[in-house]
Structures are given as C-alpha cells and as structure tokens.
C-alpha cells in the first residue's frame, strides 16, 4: 500500500474485461496513468486479489458500479470501442473518458479488439447523458460535453443519424 501523505497522491487500480486501468488521484483530481493488459497467470503481480505496489485497492467494475476514493465517488459507464475494456468514470459534473472521447475527436479503434461501430455506440451513450459535464480525456485538451455535442464531428454525425 502506498502512503498518500508521503507520496502526495494515491493510485486506484481496477480491471475491466482483462484491461488494467490505473488512475492517479491527487486531491480532487484524477489522471489516467496507463492501461496494461492483464495476464491470466496467477503468479503475475498484477493478478486480481494481490497487492500491487503503490495502489490503494484493486476492484472489478462493471456498468453502474460506484468506486469510492477518499471523498469522491466515481460511477462506472462501460464505453468500449477504443479497446474492449474501455470505461468512462462519472464523478459529479466530470467525465473521465479515457480514450473514448477527446476534444474534437475520439479514440482510434485499430487496436486488438477495437471497433469503430462499438466506439460510436459508446459515444452515443456519452452524448445521451443529461446535462453538461467537464470532459477529461486520457490525452490532449479538456472540454465540455456540450461543446463536444455541438462541434465534435463524431458526435454531430451521430446526431445527424438520429442517434
């Protein structure tokens, strides 16, 4: 276990469909550190149920689950497409979209298990959320969901198709 007071942050690690997600939590901010493919080997130090150095906890998550980190609660929305294990985390008025939704774009889908059709379904799911959110993608600039609904070519194409 890490000591968040000494290191200044905590790392939450969770797994979705064999993809290990690491999120760095600093005060009330969250940063995606990296994704790693889990090995099906029980001797792997990243195997679920074992302690991973520098992490607070490891949990399996699925659609609708809530993950609590300190005084923050993150609701899990499964958003595959970029990769099979893609998720968006909703915390208050913030969306942590990983590589599903970027400012003005979306994640590429040419990785193993990636699918543009599934990515578009995930984008439609995000766009259908009521209200506006701050969007924090895994890379590049932050945005708002309303800005993306209006100007992101992938979301506008979905709206024009009636999705």
Residue pairs with C-beta under 8 A, 6 or more apart in sequence:
1 51
1 55
1 56
2 10
2 11
2 53
2 54
2 55
2 56
4 10
4 56
7 54
8 26
9 24
9 25
9 26
10 24
10 25
10 55
10 56
10 69
10 70
11 22
11 23
11 24
11 25
11 33
11 54
11 55
11 56
12 22
12 23
12 25
12 55
12 56
12 57
12 67
12 69
13 20
13 21
13 22
13 23
13 52
13 55
13 56
13 57
13 58
14 20
14 21
14 23
14 58
14 59
14 60
14 61
14 67
15 21
15 38
15 48
15 58
15 59
15 60
15 61
15 85
16 60
16 61
16 62
16 76
16 78
16 85
16 86
16 87
17 80
17 84
17 85
18 37
18 38
18 84
18 85
19 35
19 36
19 37
19 38
19 83
19 84
19 85
19 86
20 35
20 36
20 37
20 38
20 46
21 32
21 35
21 85
21 87
21 98
22 32
22 33
22 34
22 35
22 36
22 55
23 30
23 31
23 32
23 33
23 69
23 89
23 96
24 30
24 31
24 32
24 33
25 69
25 70
25 72
28 72
30 69
30 72
30 74
30 89
30 91
30 94
30 96
30 136
32 96
32 98
32 138
35 83
35 85
35 98
36 46
38 44
38 46
38 47
38 48
39 46
39 47
41 47
45 52
45 53
46 52
48 58
48 60
49 58
50 58
52 58
56 69
59 67
61 67
61 76
61 87
62 76
62 78
63 76
63 77
63 78
64 75
64 76
64 77
65 75
65 76
66 73
66 74
66 75
66 76
67 73
67 74
67 76
67 89
68 74
72 91
73 91
74 89
74 90
74 91
74 96
75 89
75 90
75 91
76 87
76 88
76 89
77 87
77 88
77 89
77 90
77 125
77 126
78 86
78 87
78 122
79 86
79 87
79 88
79 97
79 98
79 100
79 101
79 122
79 123
79 125
79 126
80 86
80 115
80 118
80 119
80 122
81 100
81 106
81 107
81 109
81 114
81 115
81 116
81 117
81 118
81 119
81 120
81 121
81 122
81 123
82 98
82 99
82 100
82 106
82 107
82 108
82 109
82 111
82 114
82 119
83 99
83 111
83 113
83 114
84 113
84 114
86 98
86 99
86 100
86 107
86 122
87 98
88 95
88 96
88 97
88 98
88 100
88 101
88 122
88 126
89 95
89 96
90 96
90 129
90 133
93 131
93 132
93 133
93 134
94 133
94 134
94 136
95 101
95 126
95 129
95 133
95 134
95 135
95 136
95 145
96 136
97 126
97 135
97 136
97 137
97 138
98 107
98 137
98 138
99 107
99 108
99 137
99 138
99 139
100 106
100 107
100 119
100 122
100 123
100 126
100 137
101 107
101 123
101 126
101 135
101 137
101 148
101 152
102 137
102 139
102 140
103 135
103 137
103 140
103 141
103 142
103 143
103 147
103 148
103 152
104 143
104 148
104 151
104 152
104 153
105 152
105 153
105 154
106 119
106 123
106 152
106 154
107 119
107 138
108 114
109 115
109 116
109 118
109 119
120 154
120 158
120 163
123 154
123 155
123 158
124 158
124 163
126 145
127 145
127 148
127 149
127 155
127 158
127 159
129 145
131 145
132 144
132 145
132 146
133 144
133 145
134 142
134 143
134 144
135 142
135 143
135 144
135 145
135 147
135 148
136 142
137 143
148 155
149 155
149 156
149 159
150 156
